[in-house]
């Protein structure tokens, strides 16, 4: 995952700052610190373990609260004296029972897409009689695709002659139904982002 010997712990007196980020939404959850022992334990356990400057010792996130941070990736910065920890959170990252230590806002920006995908996945198990999302998924990809077509037309019409508020609303409906269609096809929005990344790479090398 990462070689601790490549990191510069000496620059800040044996500690390095760690930015903790939700691997799915990319929301910044908290800022913490690690010494060498905490990093070694994090790598060995797969759960975020930090050095508490106030307690003067190591602590694994969730030891008392149960809100744990399962590590997906550890990436050093260019100077090898700080880290980004991408995690799958179980519960809240903040001791104030908030998702993030940086305010009460949920995943911002494109992270909102992933949060909506998580909601759609949860609704898949609901009663189709009570959940529109569950009903769409139960009816299969063709029904979801039909809704994407309908919402696409409505979005286009709003874009051509409607006010900004209508366009934003119709576009939101389109994005929601597109995510449902992707879920019905056992895909995710990441598959779309991967294609965009491939195209960007091709354009960088003169492909378009």
C-alpha positions in Angstrom: 0.0 0.0 0.0 2.8 2.4 1.0 6.3 2.1 2.3 6.6 4.0 5.6 10.4 4.3 5.1 9.8 6.7 2.2 8.0 9.2 4.5 9.5 12.1 6.3 8.3 11.9 9.9 11.2 14.1 11.2 10.1 17.3 9.6 7.2 17.8 12.1 8.7 16.1 15.2 7.7 12.6 14.4 4.2 13.3 13.2 2.7 13.7 9.7 -0.7 15.3 8.9 -3.3 13.0 7.4 -6.3 14.3 5.3 -9.0 11.7 5.5 -11.3 11.5 2.5 -14.4 9.4 1.7 -13.3 7.1 -1.1 -16.7 7.1 -2.7 -17.8 10.8 -2.5 -14.3 12.4 -2.1 -15.7 14.4 0.8 -13.0 15.5 3.3 -14.0 13.9 6.6 -11.3 15.0 9.0 -7.7 16.0 9.5 -5.6 13.9 11.9 -2.0 13.0 12.6 0.1 9.8 12.5 3.4 8.7 13.9 5.2 5.7 12.5 3.5 3.3 14.8 0.1 4.6 14.0 0.8 4.2 10.2 2.1 0.7 10.7 -1.0 -0.3 12.6 -3.2 1.3 10.0 -1.5 -0.7 7.3 -1.7 -3.9 9.3 -5.3 -3.6 10.4 -6.8 -1.8 7.4 -8.5 0.6 9.8 -7.5 4.2 10.3 -5.3 4.6 13.4 -4.0 8.0 14.5 -1.8 9.7 17.0 -3.7 11.9 19.3 -1.8 15.1 20.3 -4.2 15.8 23.1 -4.0 12.3 24.6 -0.4 11.8 23.8 -0.8 8.4 22.2 -2.2 6.2 19.5 -6.0 5.7 19.0 -7.9 3.7 16.4 -11.0 5.6 15.1 -14.1 3.9 16.4 -12.7 2.3 19.6 -15.4 3.9 21.7 -17.9 5.1 19.2 -18.0 2.2 16.7 -17.6 4.7 13.8 -14.8 3.2 11.9 -12.8 4.2 8.9 -11.8 1.3 6.6 -8.8 2.2 4.6 -8.9 2.0 0.8 -5.8 3.8 -0.2 -2.9 5.8 1.4 -1.2 8.4 -0.8 1.7 10.6 0.1 2.2 14.2 -1.1 5.1 15.2 -3.3 7.3 16.0 -0.3 6.5 12.7 1.4 5.6 14.6 4.6 1.7 14.3 4.6 -0.9 11.7 3.5 -4.3 11.4 2.0 -6.2 8.5 3.5 -9.1 7.4 1.3 -11.6 5.4 3.4 -14.9 3.7 3.5 -16.6 5.2 6.6 -18.8 3.2 8.9 -20.8 5.8 10.7 -19.6 9.4 11.2 -16.1 10.7 11.1 -16.7 13.6 13.5 -17.0 13.2 17.3 -19.9 15.6 17.1 -21.9 12.9 15.2 -21.5 14.6 11.9 -20.3 13.0 8.6 -17.4 15.4 8.4 -15.5 17.5 10.9 -15.7 20.4 8.4 -19.3 21.5 8.8 -22.6 19.8 8.6 -22.9 19.7 4.8 -23.2 16.3 3.2 -21.0 15.3 0.3 -20.6 18.4 -2.0 -20.2 18.7 -5.7 -20.0 15.4 -7.6 -20.0 13.6 -4.3 -23.7 14.3 -4.3 -24.0 11.9 -7.3 -22.4 9.1 -5.2 -24.6 9.8 -2.3 -27.7 9.6 -4.5 -26.4 6.3 -5.9 -26.2 5.0 -2.3 -29.7 6.1 -1.7 -30.9 4.3 -4.9 -29.1 1.1 -3.8 -30.8 1.2 -0.4 -34.2 1.8 -1.9 -33.8 -1.2 -4.2 -34.8 -3.4 -1.2 -37.9 -1.3 -0.4 -41.5 -2.2 -1.2 -42.2 -1.3 -4.9 -45.7 -0.2 -3.8 -44.2 2.4 -1.6 -41.0 3.5 -3.4 -40.8 4.8 -6.9 -37.1 3.9 -7.1 -37.9 0.3 -6.1 -40.7 0.1 -8.6 -38.5 1.3 -11.4 -35.8 -1.2 -10.5 -38.3 -4.0 -10.2 -39.7 -3.2 -13.7 -36.2 -3.5 -15.2 -33.8 -1.6 -17.5 -36.3 -1.0 -20.3 -38.7 0.9 -18.0 -35.8 2.9 -16.5 -34.5 3.7 -20.0 -38.0 4.9 -21.0 -38.0 7.3 -18.1 -34.5 8.6 -19.1 -35.9 9.3 -22.6 -38.9 11.1 -21.3 -36.8 13.2 -18.9 -34.2 13.9 -21.6 -36.9 15.4 -23.8 -38.3 17.5 -20.9 -34.8 18.7 -20.1 -34.2 19.6 -23.7 -37.4 21.6 -23.9 -36.6 23.4 -20.7 -33.2 24.2 -22.0 -34.6 25.6 -25.2 -37.3 27.8 -23.8 -37.8 27.5 -20.1 -36.4 29.5 -17.2 -33.2 28.5 -15.4 -35.1 27.0 -12.5 -37.1 24.7 -14.7 -33.9 23.5 -16.6 -32.2 22.8 -13.3 -35.2 20.8 -12.0 -35.6 18.8 -15.2 -31.9 18.1 -15.3 -32.0 16.8 -11.8 -34.8 14.4 -12.7 -32.8 13.3 -15.7 -29.7 12.6 -13.6 -31.7 10.7 -11.0 -33.4 8.4 -13.7 -30.0 7.9 -15.4 -28.5 6.7 -12.1 -31.5 4.3 -11.7 -30.9 3.0 -15.2 -27.2 2.4 -14.5 -28.2 0.6 -11.3 -30.7 -1.5 -13.2 -27.8 -2.5 -15.6 -25.5 -3.3 -12.6 -23.4 -0.2 -13.5 -22.5 3.0 -11.7 -21.7 6.6 -12.5 -18.0 5.7 -12.1 -18.3 3.7 -15.4 -19.3 7.0 -17.1 -16.5 8.9 -15.4 -14.0 6.2 -16.6 -15.1 6.8 -20.2 -14.7 10.5 -19.8 -11.2 10.0 -18.3 -10.2 7.8 -21.2 -11.5 10.5 -23.7 -9.6 13.2 -21.8 -6.4 11.1 -22.0 -6.9 10.5 -25.7 -7.5 14.2 -26.3 -4.3 15.0 -24.4 -2.4 12.9 -26.8 -4.0 14.4 -29.9 -6.9 12.1 -30.2 -9.6 14.7 -30.4 
